[in-house]
Amino acid sequence: MQKSMMMKLGNYKDNDVELCRTTNSRVSTHTAEALLEQHIPFTKNSKKIPFFKRETYQGADTIWVITINPRRYGQARRVIDSMDRTYRERLVLSNY
């Protein structure tokens, strides 16, 4: 029985799409809190920026990337659209 359950879950493995990214830690935390309030599951990962590419990102050393299930993308975009403008302007939204 566990084997069949594992096979069903295996179909949805690594199916997440990028919702947004930012170099501001406070903005990523605020976005994560807004998604949690609406019970939208997501993952938040950080990527280190190589030293010689930091000029492109205005000196930032980390990019925060939030990914979600494609089925919840529309709901998550509505949550981001309802956020304060100062936070929204610091997010780079994907065009999924």
Secondary structure as GFF3:
##gff-version 3
##sequence-region A 1 96
A	DSSP	alpha_helix	2	10	.	.	.	ID=ss1
A	DSSP	beta_strand	17	22	.	.	.	ID=ss2
A	DSSP	alpha_helix	25	37	.	.	.	ID=ss3
A	DSSP	beta_strand	42	48	.	.	.	ID=ss4
A	DSSP	three_ten_helix	51	53	.	.	.	ID=ss5
A	DSSP	beta_strand	62	68	.	.	.	ID=ss6
A	DSSP	three_ten_helix	70	72	.	.	.	ID=ss7
A	DSSP	alpha_helix	73	81	.	.	.	ID=ss8
A	DSSP	alpha_helix	85	88	.	.	.	ID=ss9
A	DSSP	beta_strand	92	93	.	.	.	ID=ss10
###
